[in-house]
Amino acid sequence: PGQGSQWLGMAAGLLESSPVFATRVEECAKALEPFTDWSLVDVLRGSEGAPSLDRVDVVQPALFAVMVSLAEVWGAAGVRPGAVIGHSQG
């Protein structure tokens, strides 16, 4: 993952269908709140008035939150990696 892998609505389905994902996103949103003037959940849902994922100050924390939340989903399903690698934020 890294900047460029994002798309509008990229996490909307999981926000609705996965309580584990939604809970972790909410935790990330609360952690970001003091540092941003936008809502992470609104950005991920593509809500009207939310800033664009084209903004680096939005996309970087949004992608981080999606990655952290996906890892929580995988962990809840019993997936335990032996190693983790990545680039950019990964």
C-alpha positions as CSV (number, residue, x, y, z in Angstrom):
1,P,0.0,0.0,0.0
2,G,0.9,3.6,-0.4
3,Q,-0.4,6.7,-1.9
4,G,-2.0,6.0,-5.2
5,S,-3.9,2.9,-4.0
6,Q,-6.9,4.8,-2.8
7,W,-10.3,5.2,-4.5
8,L,-13.5,7.0,-3.5
9,G,-15.6,4.7,-1.3
10,M,-12.7,2.2,-0.8
11,A,-13.8,1.3,2.8
12,A,-17.5,2.0,2.7
13,G,-18.6,-1.6,2.3
14,L,-16.5,-2.8,5.2
15,L,-17.6,0.1,7.4
16,E,-21.2,-1.3,7.0
17,S,-20.5,-5.0,7.0
18,S,-17.6,-5.5,9.5
19,P,-18.0,-4.4,13.1
20,V,-14.3,-5.2,13.7
21,F,-13.3,-2.9,10.8
22,A,-15.7,-0.1,11.8
23,T,-14.6,-0.2,15.4
24,R,-10.9,0.2,14.5
25,V,-11.7,3.0,12.0
26,E,-13.6,4.8,14.7
27,E,-10.5,4.5,17.0
28,C,-8.3,5.8,14.2
29,A,-10.8,8.7,13.6
30,K,-10.7,9.7,17.3
31,A,-6.9,9.6,17.3
32,L,-6.8,11.8,14.2
33,E,-9.4,14.3,15.4
34,P,-7.1,16.6,17.2
35,F,-4.9,17.0,14.2
36,T,-7.4,17.3,11.3
37,D,-10.3,19.5,10.4
38,W,-12.1,16.7,8.5
39,S,-13.8,13.4,9.5
40,L,-12.1,10.2,8.6
41,V,-15.4,8.3,8.3
42,D,-16.8,11.0,6.0
43,V,-13.7,10.8,3.8
44,L,-13.9,7.0,3.6
45,R,-17.6,7.1,2.8
46,G,-17.1,9.8,0.2
47,S,-19.7,12.0,2.0
48,E,-20.7,15.3,0.5
49,G,-18.4,18.1,1.7
50,A,-15.6,15.7,2.8
51,P,-12.2,16.5,1.5
52,S,-10.8,14.7,-1.5
53,L,-8.5,11.7,-1.3
54,D,-6.3,13.7,-3.7
55,R,-5.1,15.8,-0.8
56,V,-1.9,14.3,0.7
57,D,-2.9,15.5,4.2
58,V,-6.1,13.4,3.8
59,V,-4.9,10.4,1.9
60,Q,-1.9,9.5,4.0
61,P,-3.9,9.2,7.3
62,A,-6.9,7.6,5.5
63,L,-4.8,4.9,4.0
64,F,-3.0,4.3,7.3
65,A,-6.4,3.9,9.0
66,V,-7.7,1.5,6.3
67,M,-4.5,-0.6,6.7
68,V,-4.7,-0.8,10.5
69,S,-8.4,-1.6,10.3
70,L,-7.9,-4.4,7.7
71,A,-5.2,-5.9,9.9
72,E,-7.6,-6.0,12.7
73,V,-10.2,-7.8,10.5
74,W,-7.5,-10.4,9.5
75,G,-6.5,-10.8,13.1
76,A,-10.1,-11.4,14.2
77,A,-10.3,-14.1,11.5
78,G,-7.2,-15.8,13.0
79,V,-4.6,-14.6,10.5
80,R,-1.3,-14.1,12.2
81,P,1.6,-13.1,9.9
82,G,5.0,-14.4,10.4
83,A,6.4,-11.2,8.9
84,V,5.1,-7.9,7.6
85,I,6.7,-5.9,4.8
86,G,5.7,-2.9,2.8
87,H,6.7,0.3,1.3
88,S,5.7,3.9,1.8
89,Q,3.3,3.7,4.8
90,G,3.5,-0.1,4.7
